[in-house]
């Protein structure tokens, strides 16, 4: 928190707002109800699970949170999402130009946080490895966002291509969080890779669940949300397009041929998709991914207690979203 | 170049386009006439001027170029500049959402390039210092862009506040380029700081000259450019607002009170500013800044040959823009 607050500058108000610490324009009234810190928590859980010191790992956890939240801020601008965590998105409050700055600044701050690892006794070589991994994961997330935007204007995205895209866009950062947590905790490369797989699979599972919620609603809201109207290639849509008969494809194509979707189109879309059993199929995908994530944990270097804490957290994440 | 090209992916086509290596959409027809590599060149000149090895410094030079160009790509989106280097800006070709990705990806690539210093025999401690300096400079550039955008909606920006803004927005990265060049070349902290000042003052001088060109045209173009229409607080405008009589202030205020400026407004603006001698005053500011930049070079650790090469390059930069 000190990392963002110490600079005392309106640029940092935007960041503090996105992180859920303050209201818009210094008003304290509209703090978010819940604020997820999944990337930081996973970094710390992975570190302690391999017998590492959570304290030494704090800079890495902070960095992963900042890098993930930077990506969120830019993603909201790119997708035109007016809301994030049930509040106005940063770009909606300060405009897209300043939101780009808030994201860029957060990106730089995340990197600065990472370098503090060297002050906490983590060996130089390891700090370099960690910095490199975070940069590579950030780049993969960026590649994933690129292809995600490209896919909005296409119809022929396969389930396989979706999985590759989600692996980069959502899996890479969560995998990186667990991997660097393990490395900072003193684990070897093999253990680091196993935990990277654990985080990556979990990330994709959460993406699939979030796509399902976009269509059928979460939190008691049953309207398809803005992502559907943006023609985002949500996994149930991708699945349906791949498994539709010619006449169903025509019905879906007609909806997607429109330049802008309306609420009615979204409901019609959901009807066709429902008929194809896409919901159940995608729920099964999410379960499989979660199982793969948990299976990756089954290695010797992770102590039983650490395993059960990670399992518990994964259970919480996959049931609440 | 390998850093950007090796990934073979359309995201990198955007980057290659902005860097002037390729046309839009794989057309080779429209390469830019000139492409400035000031930040990389300055990094290398500073390194060799203190007796360092240019080869070992290449990753730092590449990184400074990538970080500067990332900032340019985002700046063009934020300001709505349709052109850069006499070609369409990245966001104009690929849209703002994908241009944000191109910038973010370039930011991550810049950081990855920097880490290659460790493979070229630069001691760990020094690499950490360099990485930290680049992140801090990147953050300052971002703060500068933030205040620059804020200033577009204000009239009461003082010359002093402009200088602080330009120091962050333009000076920080060029100062950082020379500073890390010197550090990689083996110089001590004091020499590094002197060269940071050299680059920083030069950066501000170039910003002042670029502001002058925006109003009175460079390259034979005598129309005020898009920055003027965007109500950007160019230094001649700032100077004029600070030195205007009440009735001149009213004339300027009337122009700036408009939501959007037209070409006619820009010409009227220039007329008022001309009457106040702002052009000559700002040209003098640029000369003073250049002299400060050159004065900072006058330290023992910089060999005479190195000095004269840097002087020559500074002369070239400040005469062509």
Contacts between the chains, C-beta under 8 A, distances in Angstrom:
chain1	res1	chain2	res2	distance
A	9	B	143	6.4
A	9	B	146	8.0
A	10	B	146	7.2
A	10	B	150	7.5
A	11	B	142	7.0
A	11	B	143	5.5
A	11	B	146	4.4
A	71	B	104	7.9
A	74	B	100	5.3
A	74	B	101	7.9
A	74	B	104	6.3
A	77	B	96	8.0
A	77	B	97	7.4
A	77	B	100	6.4
A	78	B	96	7.9
A	78	B	97	3.8
A	78	B	98	8.0
A	78	B	100	5.7
A	78	B	101	7.3
A	79	B	97	7.6
A	96	B	77	8.0
A	96	B	78	7.9
A	96	B	96	7.4
A	97	B	77	7.4
A	97	B	78	3.8
A	97	B	79	7.5
A	97	B	149	5.4
A	98	B	78	8.0
A	98	B	146	6.5
A	98	B	149	5.9
A	100	B	74	5.3
A	100	B	77	6.4
A	100	B	78	5.7
A	100	B	100	6.3
A	100	B	103	8.0
A	101	B	74	7.9
A	101	B	78	7.4
A	101	B	142	5.4
A	101	B	145	5.5
A	101	B	146	4.7
A	101	B	149	7.3
A	103	B	104	7.7
A	104	B	71	7.9
A	104	B	74	6.3
A	104	B	103	7.7
A	104	B	104	8.0
A	104	B	107	7.2
A	104	B	138	7.6
A	104	B	142	4.8
A	104	B	145	8.0
A	105	B	139	5.9
A	105	B	142	4.4
A	105	B	143	7.2
A	105	B	146	7.7
A	107	B	104	7.2
A	107	B	107	6.1
A	108	B	135	5.0
A	108	B	136	7.8
A	108	B	138	4.6
A	108	B	139	4.2
A	108	B	142	6.5
A	109	B	139	6.8
A	111	B	111	6.5
A	111	B	131	7.5
A	111	B	135	4.7
A	112	B	132	6.8
A	112	B	135	4.8
A	112	B	136	7.0
A	112	B	139	7.4
A	115	B	128	6.1
A	115	B	131	6.2
A	115	B	132	5.5
A	115	B	135	7.5
A	118	B	128	5.8
A	124	B	124	4.0
A	124	B	125	7.8
A	124	B	128	7.5
A	125	B	124	7.8
A	127	B	128	7.5
A	128	B	115	6.1
A	128	B	118	5.8
A	128	B	124	7.5
A	128	B	127	7.5
A	131	B	111	7.5
A	131	B	115	6.2
A	131	B	131	7.2
A	132	B	112	6.8
A	132	B	115	5.5
A	135	B	108	5.0
A	135	B	111	4.8
A	135	B	112	4.8
A	135	B	115	7.5
A	136	B	108	7.8
A	136	B	112	7.0
A	138	B	104	7.6
A	138	B	108	4.6
A	139	B	105	5.9
A	139	B	108	4.2
A	139	B	109	6.8
A	139	B	112	7.4
A	142	B	11	7.0
A	142	B	101	5.4
A	142	B	104	4.8
A	142	B	105	4.4
A	142	B	108	6.5
A	143	B	9	6.4
A	143	B	11	5.6
A	143	B	105	7.2
A	145	B	101	5.5
A	145	B	104	8.0
A	146	B	9	8.0
A	146	B	10	7.2
A	146	B	11	4.4
A	146	B	98	6.5
A	146	B	101	4.7
A	146	B	105	7.7
A	149	B	97	5.4
A	149	B	98	5.9
A	149	B	101	7.3
A	150	B	10	7.5
A	150	B	98	8.0
